[in-house]
Structure formats: C-alpha cells, structure tokens
Amino acid sequence: MVVTVTPSASTAGNCPVIHLAGTIQEVIDELQNQNVSAKNVIFFLTSGANARASFCRFK
C-alpha cells in the first residue's frame, strides 16, 4: 500500500492538518520524513497492518 497524503486548508487561524494513510511502517516513515514531533500528531490509529495519522503543520 502506498501512503496517501491529504492536506487540509487552514481555517480560522488553526494550523493546516495533513492526513496520512497506509501501512504502519509507511505512515511512520512519512511522519519521520515530514520531521513531525509527537506533540504535532493529532491522531494515530492502527488496524491490522494499516495505519492512519493526522498531524498539524505549524508555519
């Protein structure tokens, strides 16, 4: 499975949120590639070998 990156537009001064979906390893690798720290991860869910995550990209 290929990781899917879906950016959301920033609204009302909130930071833009990026949603990831793929295998657990792909999602973790993409979080590392994006230099995301744990405090910026909003959501992380695993189901079997798949994972979804959302993180906030501060400007």
PDB file of N, CA, C and O in Angstrom:
ATOM      1  N   MET A   1       0.854  -1.177   0.000  1.00  0.00           N
ATOM      2  CA  MET A   1       0.000   0.000   0.000  1.00  0.00           C
ATOM      3  C   MET A   1       0.897   1.237   0.000  1.00  0.00           C
ATOM      4  O   MET A   1       1.923   1.273   0.679  1.00  0.00           O
ATOM      5  N   VAL A   2       0.507   2.218  -0.748  1.00  0.00           N
ATOM      6  CA  VAL A   2       1.241   3.475  -0.814  1.00  0.00           C
ATOM      7  C   VAL A   2       0.609   4.465   0.145  1.00  0.00           C
ATOM      8  O   VAL A   2      -0.615   4.548   0.245  1.00  0.00           O
ATOM      9  N   VAL A   3       1.444   5.216   0.851  1.00  0.00           N
ATOM     10  CA  VAL A   3       0.928   6.202   1.796  1.00  0.00           C
ATOM     11  C   VAL A   3       0.192   7.301   1.032  1.00  0.00           C
ATOM     12  O   VAL A   3       0.673   7.778   0.004  1.00  0.00           O
ATOM     13  N   THR A   4      -0.963   7.693   1.532  1.00  0.00           N
ATOM     14  CA  THR A   4      -1.760   8.760   0.937  1.00  0.00           C
ATOM     15  C   THR A   4      -1.664   9.985   1.826  1.00  0.00           C
ATOM     16  O   THR A   4      -1.961   9.921   3.019  1.00  0.00           O
ATOM     17  N   VAL A   5      -1.246  11.109   1.240  1.00  0.00           N
ATOM     18  CA  VAL A   5      -1.107  12.359   1.986  1.00  0.00           C
ATOM     19  C   VAL A   5      -2.198  13.304   1.512  1.00  0.00           C
ATOM     20  O   VAL A   5      -2.276  13.628   0.327  1.00  0.00           O
ATOM     21  N   THR A   6      -3.040  13.748   2.441  1.00  0.00           N
ATOM     22  CA  THR A   6      -4.145  14.643   2.108  1.00  0.00           C
ATOM     23  C   THR A   6      -4.073  15.890   2.973  1.00  0.00           C
ATOM     24  O   THR A   6      -4.395  15.831   4.159  1.00  0.00           O
ATOM     25  N   PRO A   7      -3.654  17.029   2.401  1.00  0.00           N
ATOM     26  CA  PRO A   7      -3.612  18.248   3.199  1.00  0.00           C
ATOM     27  C   PRO A   7      -5.003  18.864   3.347  1.00  0.00           C
ATOM     28  O   PRO A   7      -5.841  18.766   2.451  1.00  0.00           O
ATOM     29  N   SER A   8      -5.223  19.489   4.479  1.00  0.00           N
ATOM     30  CA  SER A   8      -6.453  20.247   4.719  1.00  0.00           C
ATOM     31  C   SER A   8      -6.101  21.721   4.793  1.00  0.00           C
ATOM     32  O   SER A   8      -5.013  22.082   5.242  1.00  0.00           O
ATOM     33  N   ALA A   9      -7.005  22.562   4.360  1.00  0.00           N
ATOM     34  CA  ALA A   9      -6.763  24.003   4.417  1.00  0.00           C
ATOM     35  C   ALA A   9      -6.836  24.492   5.858  1.00  0.00           C
ATOM     36  O   ALA A   9      -7.617  23.983   6.661  1.00  0.00           O
ATOM     37  N   SER A  10      -6.027  25.469   6.165  1.00  0.00           N
ATOM     38  CA  SER A  10      -6.062  26.083   7.488  1.00  0.00           C
ATOM     39  C   SER A  10      -7.335  26.916   7.600  1.00  0.00           C
ATOM     40  O   SER A  10      -7.689  27.658   6.684  1.00  0.00           O
ATOM     41  N   THR A  11      -8.015  26.781   8.732  1.00  0.00           N
ATOM     42  CA  THR A  11      -9.245  27.551   8.928  1.00  0.00           C
ATOM     43  C   THR A  11      -9.177  28.300  10.241  1.00  0.00           C
ATOM     44  O   THR A  11      -8.692  27.772  11.242  1.00  0.00           O
ATOM     45  N   ALA A  12      -9.653  29.502  10.237  1.00  0.00           N
ATOM     46  CA  ALA A  12      -9.780  30.332  11.448  1.00  0.00           C
ATOM     47  C   ALA A  12      -8.477  30.403  12.240  1.00  0.00           C
ATOM     48  O   ALA A  12      -8.488  30.370  13.471  1.00  0.00           O
ATOM     49  N   GLY A  13      -7.368  30.499  11.536  1.00  0.00           N
ATOM     50  CA  GLY A  13      -6.090  30.649  12.220  1.00  0.00           C
ATOM     51  C   GLY A  13      -5.498  29.361  12.756  1.00  0.00           C
ATOM     52  O   GLY A  13      -4.408  29.371  13.328  1.00  0.00           O
ATOM     53  N   ASN A  14      -6.202  28.250  12.577  1.00  0.00           N
ATOM     54  CA  ASN A  14      -5.660  26.966  13.016  1.00  0.00           C
ATOM     55  C   ASN A  14      -4.591  26.506  12.029  1.00  0.00           C
ATOM     56  O   ASN A  14      -4.578  26.914  10.868  1.00  0.00           O
ATOM     57  N   CYS A  15      -3.704  25.656  12.510  1.00  0.00           N
ATOM     58  CA  CYS A  15      -2.656  25.167  11.628  1.00  0.00           C
ATOM     59  C   CYS A  15      -3.246  24.195  10.603  1.00  0.00           C
ATOM     60  O   CYS A  15      -4.251  23.541  10.880  1.00  0.00           O
ATOM     61  N   PRO A  16      -2.631  24.097   9.430  1.00  0.00           N
ATOM     62  CA  PRO A  16      -3.106  23.127   8.443  1.00  0.00           C
ATOM     63  C   PRO A  16      -2.851  21.699   8.945  1.00  0.00           C
ATOM     64  O   PRO A  16      -1.819  21.419   9.556  1.00  0.00           O
ATOM     65  N   VAL A  17      -3.787  20.822   8.682  1.00  0.00           N
ATOM     66  CA  VAL A  17      -3.676  19.428   9.119  1.00  0.00           C
ATOM     67  C   VAL A  17      -3.411  18.556   7.897  1.00  0.00           C
ATOM     68  O   VAL A  17      -4.024  18.741   6.845  1.00  0.00           O
ATOM     69  N   ILE A  18      -2.502  17.617   8.043  1.00  0.00           N
ATOM     70  CA  ILE A  18      -2.186  16.677   6.973  1.00  0.00           C
ATOM     71  C   ILE A  18      -2.586  15.290   7.453  1.00  0.00           C
ATOM     72  O   ILE A  18      -2.243  14.884   8.563  1.00  0.00           O
ATOM     73  N   HIS A  19      -3.319  14.562   6.601  1.00  0.00           N
ATOM     74  CA  HIS A  19      -3.810  13.227   6.921  1.00  0.00           C
ATOM     75  C   HIS A  19      -2.991  12.204   6.141  1.00  0.00           C
ATOM     76  O   HIS A  19      -2.737  12.388   4.951  1.00  0.00           O
ATOM     77  N   LEU A  20      -2.583  11.142   6.799  1.00  0.00           N
ATOM     78  CA  LEU A  20      -1.815  10.072   6.167  1.00  0.00           C
ATOM     79  C   LEU A  20      -2.572   8.761   6.293  1.00  0.00           C
ATOM     80  O   LEU A  20      -3.277   8.543   7.278  1.00  0.00           O
ATOM     81  N   ALA A  21      -2.433   7.895   5.316  1.00  0.00           N
ATOM     82  CA  ALA A  21      -2.997   6.545   5.383  1.00  0.00           C
ATOM     83  C   ALA A  21      -2.080   5.611   4.618  1.00  0.00           C
ATOM     84  O   ALA A  21      -1.573   5.966   3.554  1.00  0.00           O
ATOM     85  N   GLY A  22      -1.868   4.431   5.147  1.00  0.00           N
ATOM     86  CA  GLY A  22      -1.021   3.427   4.506  1.00  0.00           C
ATOM     87  C   GLY A  22      -0.710   2.332   5.496  1.00  0.00           C
ATOM     88  O   GLY A  22      -1.410   2.176   6.496  1.00  0.00           O
ATOM     89  N   THR A  23       0.346   1.562   5.224  1.00  0.00           N
ATOM     90  CA  THR A  23       0.753   0.561   6.202  1.00  0.00           C
ATOM     91  C   THR A  23       1.349   1.287   7.399  1.00  0.00           C
ATOM     92  O   THR A  23       1.711   2.460   7.306  1.00  0.00           O
ATOM     93  N   ILE A  24       1.450   0.586   8.523  1.00  0.00           N
ATOM     94  CA  ILE A  24       2.001   1.206   9.725  1.00  0.00           C
ATOM     95  C   ILE A  24       3.389   1.765   9.440  1.00  0.00           C
ATOM     96  O   ILE A  24       3.691   2.900   9.808  1.00  0.00           O
ATOM     97  N   GLN A  25       4.234   0.972   8.785  1.00  0.00           N
ATOM     98  CA  GLN A  25       5.597   1.417   8.517  1.00  0.00           C
ATOM     99  C   GLN A  25       5.627   2.617   7.573  1.00  0.00           C
ATOM    100  O   GLN A  25       6.415   3.541   7.774  1.00  0.00           O
ATOM    101  N   GLU A  26       4.782   2.612   6.551  1.00  0.00           N
ATOM    102  CA  GLU A  26       4.737   3.739   5.618  1.00  0.00           C
ATOM    103  C   GLU A  26       4.320   5.026   6.319  1.00  0.00           C
ATOM    104  O   GLU A  26       4.896   6.086   6.073  1.00  0.00           O
ATOM    105  N   VAL A  27       3.323   4.935   7.189  1.00  0.00           N
ATOM    106  CA  VAL A  27       2.855   6.130   7.906  1.00  0.00           C
ATOM    107  C   VAL A  27       3.947   6.637   8.845  1.00  0.00           C
ATOM    108  O   VAL A  27       4.199   7.840   8.907  1.00  0.00           O
ATOM    109  N   ILE A  28       4.594   5.735   9.573  1.00  0.00           N
ATOM    110  CA  ILE A  28       5.680   6.149  10.466  1.00  0.00           C
ATOM    111  C   ILE A  28       6.824   6.768   9.665  1.00  0.00           C
ATOM    112  O   ILE A  28       7.377   7.793  10.063  1.00  0.00           O
ATOM    113  N   ASP A  29       7.178   6.151   8.541  1.00  0.00           N
ATOM    114  CA  ASP A  29       8.245   6.701   7.696  1.00  0.00           C
ATOM    115  C   ASP A  29       7.892   8.098   7.197  1.00  0.00           C
ATOM    116  O   ASP A  29       8.747   8.984   7.182  1.00  0.00           O
ATOM    117  N   GLU A  30       6.637   8.304   6.790  1.00  0.00           N
ATOM    118  CA  GLU A  30       6.230   9.620   6.292  1.00  0.00           C
ATOM    119  C   GLU A  30       6.234  10.662   7.410  1.00  0.00           C
ATOM    120  O   GLU A  30       6.612  11.812   7.184  1.00  0.00           O
ATOM    121  N   LEU A  31       5.818  10.271   8.606  1.00  0.00           N
ATOM    122  CA  LEU A  31       5.894  11.192   9.746  1.00  0.00           C
ATOM    123  C   LEU A  31       7.351  11.599   9.989  1.00  0.00           C
ATOM    124  O   LEU A  31       7.632  12.766  10.263  1.00  0.00           O
ATOM    125  N   GLN A  32       8.261  10.654   9.892  1.00  0.00           N
ATOM    126  CA  GLN A  32       9.683  10.962  10.063  1.00  0.00           C
ATOM    127  C   GLN A  32      10.192  11.833   8.921  1.00  0.00           C
ATOM    128  O   GLN A  32      10.963  12.764   9.154  1.00  0.00           O
ATOM    129  N   ASN A  33       9.776  11.545   7.696  1.00  0.00           N
ATOM    130  CA  ASN A  33      10.197  12.355   6.538  1.00  0.00           C
ATOM    131  C   ASN A  33       9.714  13.796   6.654  1.00  0.00           C
ATOM    132  O   ASN A  33      10.382  14.720   6.191  1.00  0.00           O
ATOM    133  N   GLN A  34       8.549  13.984   7.274  1.00  0.00           N
ATOM    134  CA  GLN A  34       7.984  15.319   7.442  1.00  0.00           C
ATOM    135  C   GLN A  34       8.540  16.019   8.687  1.00  0.00           C
ATOM    136  O   GLN A  34       8.157  17.150   8.987  1.00  0.00           O
ATOM    137  N   ASN A  35       9.444  15.345   9.410  1.00  0.00           N
ATOM    138  CA  ASN A  35      10.035  15.883  10.655  1.00  0.00           C
ATOM    139  C   ASN A  35       8.965  16.258  11.675  1.00  0.00           C
ATOM    140  O   ASN A  35       9.034  17.316  12.300  1.00  0.00           O
ATOM    141  N   VAL A  36       7.980  15.386  11.837  1.00  0.00           N
ATOM    142  CA  VAL A  36       6.883  15.634  12.761  1.00  0.00           C
ATOM    143  C   VAL A  36       7.288  15.165  14.154  1.00  0.00           C
ATOM    144  O   VAL A  36       7.754  14.038  14.327  1.00  0.00           O
ATOM    145  N   SER A  37       7.108  16.030  15.141  1.00  0.00           N
ATOM    146  CA  SER A  37       7.352  15.624  16.524  1.00  0.00           C
ATOM    147  C   SER A  37       6.046  15.083  17.108  1.00  0.00           C
ATOM    148  O   SER A  37       4.966  15.331  16.573  1.00  0.00           O
ATOM    149  N   ALA A  38       6.158  14.350  18.195  1.00  0.00           N
ATOM    150  CA  ALA A  38       4.986  13.729  18.815  1.00  0.00           C
ATOM    151  C   ALA A  38       3.931  14.751  19.212  1.00  0.00           C
ATOM    152  O   ALA A  38       2.737  14.451  19.173  1.00  0.00           O
ATOM    153  N   LYS A  39       4.353  15.955  19.595  1.00  0.00           N
ATOM    154  CA  LYS A  39       3.379  16.968  20.021  1.00  0.00           C
ATOM    155  C   LYS A  39       2.518  17.478  18.874  1.00  0.00           C
ATOM    156  O   LYS A  39       1.479  18.094  19.114  1.00  0.00           O
ATOM    157  N   ASN A  40       2.928  17.235  17.629  1.00  0.00           N
ATOM    158  CA  ASN A  40       2.161  17.695  16.473  1.00  0.00           C
ATOM    159  C   ASN A  40       1.219  16.628  15.926  1.00  0.00           C
ATOM    160  O   ASN A  40       0.389  16.919  15.065  1.00  0.00           O
ATOM    161  N   VAL A  41       1.340  15.383  16.422  1.00  0.00           N
ATOM    162  CA  VAL A  41       0.455  14.311  15.959  1.00  0.00           C
ATOM    163  C   VAL A  41      -0.877  14.446  16.687  1.00  0.00           C
ATOM    164  O   VAL A  41      -0.941  14.398  17.915  1.00  0.00           O
ATOM    165  N   ILE A  42      -1.933  14.614  15.908  1.00  0.00           N
ATOM    166  CA  ILE A  42      -3.273  14.799  16.456  1.00  0.00           C
ATOM    167  C   ILE A  42      -3.968  13.456  16.618  1.00  0.00           C
ATOM    168  O   ILE A  42      -4.721  13.249  17.570  1.00  0.00           O
ATOM    169  N   PHE A  43      -3.712  12.548  15.687  1.00  0.00           N
ATOM    170  CA  PHE A  43      -4.466  11.303  15.608  1.00  0.00           C
ATOM    171  C   PHE A  43      -3.569  10.228  15.032  1.00  0.00           C
ATOM    172  O   PHE A  43      -2.880  10.467  14.040  1.00  0.00           O
ATOM    173  N   PHE A  44      -3.564   9.040  15.638  1.00  0.00           N
ATOM    174  CA  PHE A  44      -2.832   7.890  15.099  1.00  0.00           C
ATOM    175  C   PHE A  44      -3.639   6.644  15.424  1.00  0.00           C
ATOM    176  O   PHE A  44      -3.931   6.378  16.590  1.00  0.00           O
ATOM    177  N   LEU A  45      -4.001   5.878  14.398  1.00  0.00           N
ATOM    178  CA  LEU A  45      -4.835   4.697  14.573  1.00  0.00           C
ATOM    179  C   LEU A  45      -4.258   3.562  13.747  1.00  0.00           C
ATOM    180  O   LEU A  45      -3.878   3.754  12.592  1.00  0.00           O
ATOM    181  N   THR A  46      -4.194   2.382  14.340  1.00  0.00           N
ATOM    182  CA  THR A  46      -3.780   1.198  13.590  1.00  0.00           C
ATOM    183  C   THR A  46      -4.939   0.218  13.525  1.00  0.00           C
ATOM    184  O   THR A  46      -5.755   0.129  14.442  1.00  0.00           O
ATOM    185  N   SER A  47      -4.990  -0.508  12.431  1.00  0.00           N
ATOM    186  CA  SER A  47      -5.993  -1.542  12.236  1.00  0.00           C
ATOM    187  C   SER A  47      -5.326  -2.644  11.420  1.00  0.00           C
ATOM    188  O   SER A  47      -5.139  -2.508  10.210  1.00  0.00           O
ATOM    189  N   GLY A  48      -4.973  -3.726  12.088  1.00  0.00           N
ATOM    190  CA  GLY A  48      -4.221  -4.778  11.400  1.00  0.00           C
ATOM    191  C   GLY A  48      -2.845  -4.239  11.040  1.00  0.00           C
ATOM    192  O   GLY A  48      -2.112  -3.767  11.908  1.00  0.00           O
ATOM    193  N   ALA A  49      -2.496  -4.308   9.767  1.00  0.00           N
ATOM    194  CA  ALA A  49      -1.194  -3.810   9.306  1.00  0.00           C
ATOM    195  C   ALA A  49      -1.276  -2.386   8.773  1.00  0.00           C
ATOM    196  O   ALA A  49      -0.268  -1.839   8.327  1.00  0.00           O
ATOM    197  N   ASN A  50      -2.452  -1.778   8.811  1.00  0.00           N
ATOM    198  CA  ASN A  50      -2.652  -0.436   8.260  1.00  0.00           C
ATOM    199  C   ASN A  50      -2.712   0.612   9.359  1.00  0.00           C
ATOM    200  O   ASN A  50      -2.988   0.306  10.519  1.00  0.00           O
ATOM    201  N   ALA A  51      -2.451   1.845   8.975  1.00  0.00           N
ATOM    202  CA  ALA A  51      -2.482   2.946   9.943  1.00  0.00           C
ATOM    203  C   ALA A  51      -3.015   4.206   9.270  1.00  0.00           C
ATOM    204  O   ALA A  51      -2.935   4.377   8.054  1.00  0.00           O
ATOM    205  N   ARG A  52      -3.558   5.074  10.109  1.00  0.00           N
ATOM    206  CA  ARG A  52      -3.960   6.417   9.688  1.00  0.00           C
ATOM    207  C   ARG A  52      -3.409   7.376  10.723  1.00  0.00           C
ATOM    208  O   ARG A  52      -3.342   7.060  11.911  1.00  0.00           O
ATOM    209  N   ALA A  53      -3.018   8.543  10.262  1.00  0.00           N
ATOM    210  CA  ALA A  53      -2.499   9.558  11.180  1.00  0.00           C
ATOM    211  C   ALA A  53      -2.859  10.932  10.641  1.00  0.00           C
ATOM    212  O   ALA A  53      -3.022  11.121   9.435  1.00  0.00           O
ATOM    213  N   SER A  54      -2.978  11.883  11.551  1.00  0.00           N
ATOM    214  CA  SER A  54      -3.173  13.287  11.201  1.00  0.00           C
ATOM    215  C   SER A  54      -2.186  14.085  12.035  1.00  0.00           C
ATOM    216  O   SER A  54      -1.980  13.805  13.216  1.00  0.00           O
ATOM    217  N   PHE A  55      -1.579  15.083  11.403  1.00  0.00           N
ATOM    218  CA  PHE A  55      -0.687  15.940  12.159  1.00  0.00           C
ATOM    219  C   PHE A  55      -0.843  17.378  11.714  1.00  0.00           C
ATOM    220  O   PHE A  55      -1.292  17.665  10.605  1.00  0.00           O
ATOM    221  N   CYS A  56      -0.465  18.261  12.598  1.00  0.00           N
ATOM    222  CA  CYS A  56      -0.583  19.695  12.368  1.00  0.00           C
ATOM    223  C   CYS A  56       0.764  20.229  11.896  1.00  0.00           C
ATOM    224  O   CYS A  56       1.796  19.961  12.512  1.00  0.00           O
ATOM    225  N   ARG A  57       0.753  20.973  10.817  1.00  0.00           N
ATOM    226  CA  ARG A  57       1.981  21.553  10.274  1.00  0.00           C
ATOM    227  C   ARG A  57       1.998  23.038  10.648  1.00  0.00           C
ATOM    228  O   ARG A  57       1.301  23.849  10.037  1.00  0.00           O
ATOM    229  N   PHE A  58       2.799  23.378  11.653  1.00  0.00           N
ATOM    230  CA  PHE A  58       2.906  24.773  12.063  1.00  0.00           C
ATOM    231  C   PHE A  58       3.756  25.536  11.078  1.00  0.00           C
ATOM    232  O   PHE A  58       4.728  25.010  10.536  1.00  0.00           O
ATOM    233  N   LYS A  59       3.382  26.786  10.847  1.00  0.00           N
ATOM    234  CA  LYS A  59       4.154  27.634   9.934  1.00  0.00           C
ATOM    235  C   LYS A  59       5.271  28.308  10.678  1.00  0.00           C
ATOM    236  O   LYS A  59       6.038  29.066  10.085  1.00  0.00           O
TER     237      LYS A  59
END
